[in-house]
Amino acid sequence: MITKTFIIIAFILIIASLGLALKYLFIDGERSSRTVKALTYRIGMSIALFFLLLLGYQAGILHPHGLNAGVNKAQSSTQR
């Protein structure tokens, strides 16, 4: 439960950073260091989340939930 909460909060922070960069782009214009800084934070958070997800999967904390299971069943029933 805590891992899902962490992942959701991380996604919200990434989206918020992207929105903040867009706001700074409109306010400051093209040559804004605040826009670049906000986008840099977003990229850093995205990369960190990606590696934490990989680490969580490798450690056995995160498990795939099988979204493709329904697709495989549908394909096997049409092949009969």
ZADRENLUM-472517 format. One line per field, with one value per atom (N, C-alpha, C, O): residue in three letters; residue number from 0; x, y, z; atom name. Coordinates in steps of 0.1 Angstrom, whole numbers, padded with zeros to 4 digits. Example, Ala and Ser with C-alpha at 12.3 -4.5 7.8 and 13.67 -1.06 7.14 Angstrom:
residu = c(ALA, ALA, ALA, ALA, SER, SER, SER, SER)
num = c(0, 0, 0, 0, 1, 1, 1, 1)
u = c(0132, 0123, 0132, 0142, 0128, 0137, 0129, 0134)
v = c(-0057, -0045, -0033, -0033, -0022, -0011, 0000, 0011)
w = c(0078, 0078, 0078, 0085, 0071, 0071, 0079, 0080)
atome = c(N, CA, C, O, N, CA, C, O)
# end
This chain:
residu = c(MET, MET, MET, MET, ILE, ILE, ILE, ILE, THR, THR, THR, THR, LYS, LYS, LYS, LYS, THR, THR, THR, THR, PHE, PHE, PHE, PHE, ILE, ILE, ILE, ILE, ILE, ILE, ILE, ILE, ILE, ILE, ILE, ILE, ALA, ALA, ALA, ALA, PHE, PHE, PHE, PHE, ILE, ILE, ILE, ILE, LEU, LEU, LEU, LEU, ILE, ILE, ILE, ILE, ILE, ILE, ILE, ILE, ALA, ALA, ALA, ALA, SER, SER, SER, SER, LEU, LEU, LEU, LEU, GLY, GLY, GLY, GLY, LEU, LEU, LEU, LEU, ALA, ALA, ALA, ALA, LEU, LEU, LEU, LEU, LYS, LYS, LYS, LYS, TYR, TYR, TYR, TYR, LEU, LEU, LEU, LEU, PHE, PHE, PHE, PHE, ILE, ILE, ILE, ILE, ASP, ASP, ASP, ASP, GLY, GLY, GLY, GLY, GLU, GLU, GLU, GLU, ARG, ARG, ARG, ARG, SER, SER, SER, SER, SER, SER, SER, SER, ARG, ARG, ARG, ARG, THR, THR, THR, THR, VAL, VAL, VAL, VAL, LYS, LYS, LYS, LYS, ALA, ALA, ALA, ALA, LEU, LEU, LEU, LEU, THR, THR, THR, THR, TYR, TYR, TYR, TYR, ARG, ARG, ARG, ARG, ILE, ILE, ILE, ILE, GLY, GLY, GLY, GLY, MET, MET, MET, MET, SER, SER, SER, SER, ILE, ILE, ILE, ILE, ALA, ALA, ALA, ALA, LEU, LEU, LEU, LEU, PHE, PHE, PHE, PHE, PHE, PHE, PHE, PHE, LEU, LEU, LEU, LEU, LEU, LEU, LEU, LEU, LEU, LEU, LEU, LEU, LEU, LEU, LEU, LEU, GLY, GLY, GLY, GLY, TYR, TYR, TYR, TYR, GLN, GLN, GLN, GLN, ALA, ALA, ALA, ALA, GLY, GLY, GLY, GLY, ILE, ILE, ILE, ILE, LEU, LEU, LEU, LEU, HIS, HIS, HIS, HIS, PRO, PRO, PRO, PRO, HIS, HIS, HIS, HIS, GLY, GLY, GLY, GLY, LEU, LEU, LEU, LEU, ASN, ASN, ASN, ASN, ALA, ALA, ALA, ALA, GLY, GLY, GLY, GLY, VAL, VAL, VAL, VAL, ASN, ASN, ASN, ASN, LYS, LYS, LYS, LYS, ALA, ALA, ALA, ALA, GLN, GLN, GLN, GLN, SER, SER, SER, SER, SER, SER, SER, SER, THR, THR, THR, THR, GLN, GLN, GLN, GLN, ARG, ARG, ARG, ARG)
num = c(0, 0, 0, 0, 1, 1, 1, 1, 2, 2, 2, 2, 3, 3, 3, 3, 4, 4, 4, 4, 5, 5, 5, 5, 6, 6, 6, 6, 7, 7, 7, 7, 8, 8, 8, 8, 9, 9, 9, 9, 10, 10, 10, 10, 11, 11, 11, 11, 12, 12, 12, 12, 13, 13, 13, 13, 14, 14, 14, 14, 15, 15, 15, 15, 16, 16, 16, 16, 17, 17, 17, 17, 18, 18, 18, 18, 19, 19, 19, 19, 20, 20, 20, 20, 21, 21, 21, 21, 22, 22, 22, 22, 23, 23, 23, 23, 24, 24, 24, 24, 25, 25, 25, 25, 26, 26, 26, 26, 27, 27, 27, 27, 28, 28, 28, 28, 29, 29, 29, 29, 30, 30, 30, 30, 31, 31, 31, 31, 32, 32, 32, 32, 33, 33, 33, 33, 34, 34, 34, 34, 35, 35, 35, 35, 36, 36, 36, 36, 37, 37, 37, 37, 38, 38, 38, 38, 39, 39, 39, 39, 40, 40, 40, 40, 41, 41, 41, 41, 42, 42, 42, 42, 43, 43, 43, 43, 44, 44, 44, 44, 45, 45, 45, 45, 46, 46, 46, 46, 47, 47, 47, 47, 48, 48, 48, 48, 49, 49, 49, 49, 50, 50, 50, 50, 51, 51, 51, 51, 52, 52, 52, 52, 53, 53, 53, 53, 54, 54, 54, 54, 55, 55, 55, 55, 56, 56, 56, 56, 57, 57, 57, 57, 58, 58, 58, 58, 59, 59, 59, 59, 60, 60, 60, 60, 61, 61, 61, 61, 62, 62, 62, 62, 63, 63, 63, 63, 64, 64, 64, 64, 65, 65, 65, 65, 66, 66, 66, 66, 67, 67, 67, 67, 68, 68, 68, 68, 69, 69, 69, 69, 70, 70, 70, 70, 71, 71, 71, 71, 72, 72, 72, 72, 73, 73, 73, 73, 74, 74, 74, 74, 75, 75, 75, 75, 76, 76, 76, 76, 77, 77, 77, 77, 78, 78, 78, 78, 79, 79, 79, 79)
u = c(0008, 0000, 0009, 0006, 0019, 0028, 0035, 0039, 0038, 0046, 0037, 0041, 0024, 0015, 0013, 0013, 0012, 0011, 0023, 0022, 0035, 0048, 0048, 0052, 0044, 0044, 0034, 0037, 0022, 0012, 0017, 0016, 0023, 0028, 0040, 0041, 0048, 0059, 0054, 0059, 0043, 0037, 0031, 0032, 0024, 0018, 0029, 0027, 0040, 0051, 0057, 0061, 0058, 0064, 0055, 0059, 0042, 0032, 0032, 0031, 0033, 0033, 0045, 0044, 0057, 0069, 0067, 0072, 0061, 0059, 0049, 0052, 0039, 0030, 0037, 0034, 0045, 0053, 0062, 0063, 0068, 0077, 0069, 0073, 0057, 0048, 0044, 0044, 0041, 0038, 0049, 0048, 0061, 0073, 0076, 0081, 0073, 0076, 0066, 0071, 0054, 0045, 0048, 0047, 0052, 0055, 0068, 0068, 0078, 0092, 0096, 0105, 0090, 0094, 0103, 0105, 0110, 0118, 0131, 0136, 0137, 0150, 0149, 0155, 0140, 0138, 0147, 0146, 0155, 0162, 0153, 0156, 0142, 0132, 0126, 0123, 0123, 0117, 0127, 0123, 0139, 0150, 0151, 0153, 0151, 0153, 0141, 0143, 0129, 0117, 0117, 0114, 0122, 0122, 0134, 0132, 0145, 0155, 0151, 0154, 0144, 0138, 0129, 0129, 0121, 0111, 0119, 0115, 0129, 0137, 0144, 0144, 0149, 0156, 0146, 0149, 0134, 0124, 0119, 0117, 0118, 0113, 0124, 0120, 0136, 0147, 0148, 0150, 0147, 0148, 0136, 0138, 0124, 0112, 0114, 0111, 0119, 0121, 0131, 0128, 0142, 0152, 0146, 0149, 0138, 0132, 0122, 0121, 0115, 0105, 0113, 0109, 0124, 0132, 0138, 0138, 0143, 0148, 0138, 0140, 0126, 0115, 0110, 0107, 0110, 0107, 0118, 0114, 0130, 0141, 0142, 0145, 0138, 0138, 0126, 0125, 0116, 0104, 0093, 0083, 0095, 0085, 0074, 0062, 0077, 0066, 0064, 0074, 0052, 0048, 0039, 0031, 0041, 0032, 0018, 0017, 0008, -0005, -0013, -0024, -0006, -0011, -0022, -0032, -0019, -0029, -0029, -0040, -0019, -0019, -0025, -0026, -0029, -0035, -0047, -0050, -0056, -0068, -0066, -0073, -0055, -0052, -0048, -0052, -0039, -0035, -0046, -0046, -0056, -0067, -0076, -0081, -0078, -0086, -0079, -0086, -0066, -0059, -0059, -0061, -0058, -0059, -0073, -0074, -0083, -0097, -0100, -0108, -0094, -0097, -0088, -0092, -0078, -0069, -0075, -0070, -0085, -0090, -0098, -0103)
v = c(-0012, 0000, 0013, 0022, 0012, 0024, 0026, 0037, 0015, 0017, 0023, 0032, 0019, 0026, 0041, 0049, 0044, 0058, 0066, 0077, 0060, 0067, 0069, 0080, 0059, 0060, 0071, 0078, 0071, 0081, 0095, 0104, 0096, 0110, 0114, 0126, 0104, 0108, 0112, 0122, 0105, 0109, 0123, 0131, 0126, 0139, 0150, 0161, 0147, 0157, 0159, 0171, 0149, 0150, 0158, 0167, 0156, 0164, 0178, 0188, 0180, 0194, 0202, 0213, 0195, 0201, 0205, 0216, 0197, 0200, 0212, 0220, 0212, 0224, 0236, 0247, 0235, 0247, 0252, 0264, 0243, 0247, 0255, 0264, 0250, 0256, 0270, 0280, 0271, 0284, 0294, 0306, 0290, 0298, 0302, 0313, 0293, 0296, 0307, 0316, 0307, 0317, 0331, 0341, 0330, 0342, 0349, 0361, 0341, 0346, 0347, 0354, 0340, 0339, 0328, 0319, 0329, 0317, 0316, 0305, 0326, 0326, 0325, 0333, 0316, 0316, 0304, 0293, 0308, 0298, 0290, 0278, 0296, 0288, 0277, 0266, 0279, 0269, 0257, 0245, 0260, 0250, 0242, 0230, 0249, 0243, 0233, 0222, 0238, 0229, 0217, 0206, 0218, 0207, 0197, 0185, 0203, 0195, 0186, 0175, 0193, 0185, 0174, 0163, 0177, 0167, 0155, 0144, 0158, 0147, 0139, 0127, 0146, 0138, 0130, 0118, 0135, 0127, 0115, 0105, 0117, 0106, 0095, 0083, 0099, 0089, 0082, 0069, 0089, 0083, 0073, 0062, 0077, 0069, 0056, 0045, 0057, 0046, 0036, 0024, 0041, 0032, 0026, 0014, 0034, 0028, 0017, 0008, 0019, 0009, -0004, -0015, -0002, -0014, -0021, -0033, -0013, -0019, -0026, -0037, -0020, -0026, -0039, -0049, -0040, -0052, -0063, -0075, -0059, -0069, -0074, -0085, -0065, -0069, -0077, -0083, -0078, -0085, -0078, -0083, -0065, -0056, -0053, -0053, -0051, -0048, -0060, -0067, -0063, -0074, -0070, -0061, -0075, -0072, -0077, -0088, -0070, -0075, -0082, -0085, -0084, -0092, -0086, -0092, -0074, -0068, -0076, -0076, -0082, -0089, -0103, -0110, -0107, -0121, -0122, -0132, -0112, -0112, -0113, -0119, -0106, -0107, -0120, -0125, -0127, -0141, -0150, -0159, -0149, -0158, -0156, -0166, -0144, -0141, -0147, -0152, -0146, -0151, -0166, -0172, -0173, -0187, -0193, -0203, -0185, -0190, -0188, -0196, -0178, -0177, -0186, -0189, -0192, -0201, -0215, -0224, -0218, -0232, -0236, -0247)
w = c(0000, 0000, 0000, -0007, 0008, 0009, -0004, -0008, -0011, -0024, -0035, -0042, -0035, -0044, -0041, -0051, -0029, -0025, -0029, -0034, -0027, -0031, -0046, -0051, -0054, -0068, -0073, -0082, -0067, -0071, -0068, -0076, -0056, -0052, -0061, -0065, -0065, -0074, -0088, -0094, -0093, -0106, -0105, -0114, -0094, -0092, -0091, -0097, -0085, -0084, -0098, -0101, -0106, -0119, -0128, -0135, -0127, -0135, -0130, -0138, -0117, -0112, -0116, -0119, -0117, -0122, -0136, -0141, -0144, -0158, -0160, -0168, -0151, -0152, -0147, -0153, -0138, -0133, -0144, -0145, -0151, -0162, -0173, -0178, -0176, -0185, -0181, -0189, -0168, -0162, -0163, -0168, -0160, -0161, -0175, -0178, -0185, -0199, -0203, -0211, -0199, -0203, -0196, -0202, -0183, -0176, -0180, -0183, -0180, -0183, -0197, -0201, -0206, -0220, -0222, -0214, -0234, -0238, -0230, -0229, -0225, -0219, -0204, -0197, -0199, -0184, -0178, -0183, -0168, -0161, -0152, -0149, -0148, -0139, -0147, -0142, -0160, -0168, -0170, -0168, -0172, -0174, -0161, -0161, -0150, -0137, -0133, -0128, -0137, -0134, -0143, -0138, -0155, -0164, -0160, -0161, -0155, -0150, -0138, -0137, -0129, -0117, -0122, -0117, -0132, -0137, -0143, -0141, -0151, -0157, -0146, -0147, -0136, -0125, -0117, -0114, -0115, -0107, -0116, -0110, -0129, -0137, -0138, -0137, -0139, -0140, -0126, -0126, -0115, -0102, -0100, -0094, -0104, -0103, -0111, -0106, -0123, -0132, -0125, -0125, -0120, -0114, -0101, -0097, -0093, -0081, -0084, -0077, -0095, -0100, -0104, -0100, -0111, -0115, -0102, -0102, -0093, -0081, -0073, -0067, -0072, -0065, -0071, -0064, -0084, -0091, -0089, -0086, -0090, -0088, -0074, -0071, -0064, -0050, -0046, -0035, -0055, -0052, -0045, -0040, -0043, -0036, -0046, -0041, -0058, -0068, -0077, -0081, -0080, -0089, -0100, -0098, -0112, -0123, -0120, -0114, -0124, -0121, -0132, -0130, -0143, -0153, -0162, -0165, -0167, -0177, -0190, -0196, -0194, -0206, -0205, -0215, -0194, -0192, -0200, -0206, -0200, -0208, -0223, -0230, -0227, -0242, -0246, -0256, -0237, -0240, -0240, -0249, -0231, -0231, -0244, -0249, -0248, -0260, -0272, -0281, -0273, -0285, -0285, -0296, -0273, -0273, -0276, -0282, -0273, -0276, -0291, -0296, -0297, -0312, -0320, -0331, -0314, -0322, -0322, -0329, -0314, -0313, -0324, -0325)
atome = c(N, CA, C, O, N, CA, C, O, N, CA, C, O, N, CA, C, O, N, CA, C, O, N, CA, C, O, N, CA, C, O, N, CA, C, O, N, CA, C, O, N, CA, C, O, N, CA, C, O, N, CA, C, O, N, CA, C, O, N, CA, C, O, N, CA, C, O, N, CA, C, O, N, CA, C, O, N, CA, C, O, N, CA, C, O, N, CA, C, O, N, CA, C, O, N, CA, C, O, N, CA, C, O, N, CA, C, O, N, CA, C, O, N, CA, C, O, N, CA, C, O, N, CA, C, O, N, CA, C, O, N, CA, C, O, N, CA, C, O, N, CA, C, O, N, CA, C, O, N, CA, C, O, N, CA, C, O, N, CA, C, O, N, CA, C, O, N, CA, C, O, N, CA, C, O, N, CA, C, O, N, CA, C, O, N, CA, C, O, N, CA, C, O, N, CA, C, O, N, CA, C, O, N, CA, C, O, N, CA, C, O, N, CA, C, O, N, CA, C, O, N, CA, C, O, N, CA, C, O, N, CA, C, O, N, CA, C, O, N, CA, C, O, N, CA, C, O, N, CA, C, O, N, CA, C, O, N, CA, C, O, N, CA, C, O, N, CA, C, O, N, CA, C, O, N, CA, C, O, N, CA, C, O, N, CA, C, O, N, CA, C, O, N, CA, C, O, N, CA, C, O, N, CA, C, O, N, CA, C, O, N, CA, C, O, N, CA, C, O, N, CA, C, O, N, CA, C, O, N, CA, C, O, N, CA, C, O, N, CA, C, O, N, CA, C, O, N, CA, C, O, N, CA, C, O, N, CA, C, O)
# end
